[in-house]
């Protein structure tokens, strides 16, 4: 690292040196004058790609997606004030989705602290509820120490976001301090007795169910828990938007819990005598608004395995709570031979068939049959393709009807954040340029972060975005029709021509109004080698795969 001041480094150079030591591949940012010194230092670190985004929320969502895919902290840089407030959207995703992320915020000069100076924010007060740690770095000599702590804190226990604020004048000061070593994961492994206790509990159960989810998973954990479930002929369920944690082709995989879950699966959870939660917090969405388990003492026996001890007993009292990471437990369980007697196994084929039927789409209202499109995509896309989405009723199509065939093939906001799909897709394609990346977005959802299409074009990131355009905030309209029938307010949208908009950015654009138009449009988009948008025009009448405005109004009229 080139020094600019005397024999030492500047604090900004010290920071970038720590990023290099920790193997950071890229940072996502919106530039600001408050951290120009860091941007300058990054000029001397060519191995770190600097991705300039169009909105701070897009930058932090890209960083969050990187953290999900790799298990390493995603890195974002933004400026103070409005830059930080904009960035909070992605920080909230990282918090609720248990994703490691470090946000560096250029801050006011130290002489302006607590004077409500230009763009000053009390970051600890603002961000403490949605981060694991917030720290204001006032002394550049502490840079190695505090950056090291940020990497360890973001990844320890239940992973999550960390915020470090960087005073503008501090960044240019010369420091003389030794660098810290690279971050290394620190995991809590289960004892042999704890693993055996889990196995004994399962072996003694009538109808056990494994539920996977949460942060801190890995390909190794996914493979191990799948091997364990298949060898023991156990049903395994994934929590909300963690569908890729177990290959959906596995004979043990029977679906996922979350919004609009399979009613038969909900009944199975209620009737089960033992739930084994591995990494999953079993929060509001996964638990069907806290109705599947009694609080605090569930009627089912619950084994809860989680990397954060504070999650154990937080809502549900487990009969066995084990503080360890998911990978260690999954590998340990995979090594235990299946018992000779497996009374639950007889029901597994029927549970599997129920899942296959639930994920087989039917015919819907209108000229575009999304069910046919989803069937074609899951047969056409490679098994390592990455599918992303934001939030809205449109997400039912990829969340329910696409079958994920390996860990790291789904990027979706468990926090329910709109606008996540496109930034996540860009980050995924940058990380894996050899893999197909397809983003699903609604029209309202896309407009939240659609400006990041400029980022995709700038860095030549050929993601394909499928926009389901029904000219509505469809989810809210559905709730409006249910709870305030015939009184419509604020849910109708007037959109641009999305295909033309894409072309104006320099991307490939297509518009589809009938089912048969989609397949050649997708192939043209794929062959273009450009970021691409396929606008699929959906009639406003269709609110979800199972409900229309007319059907909801008919119910309201009864």
ABEGO torsion letter per residue (X at the ends): XBBABEABBBAAAAAAAAAAAAGBABBBBBBBAAAAAAAAAAAABAABBBBBBABAAAAAAAAAAAAAAAGBBBBBBBBBEAAAAAAAAAAAAAAAAGBBBBBBBBBBBAAABGAGBBGBBBAAAAAAAABABBBBBABAAAAAAAAAAAAAAAABEBBBBBBBBBBAAAAABBBBBBBBBBBBBBBBBBBAAAAAAAAAAAAABABBBBBBEEBGBBAAAAAAAAAAAAAAGBBBBBBBGAAAABBAABAABAEBBEBGBBAAAAAAAAABABBBBBGBAGBAAAAGGGAABBOABBABBBBBBBABAAABGAABBBABBBBBBAAAAAAAAAABBBBABBAAAAAAAAAAAAAAAAABBBBBBEABBAAAAAAAAAAABBAABBBBBBBEAAAAAAAAABBBAEBGABBBBAAGBBGAAAAAAAAAAAABAABBBBBBBBAAAAAAAAAAAAAAAAAGBBBBBBBBBAGBBAAAAAAAAAABBGBBBGABBBBBBAAAAAAAAGBBBBBBABAAAAAAAAAAAAAAGBBBBBBBBBBAABABAABBAAAAAAAAAX
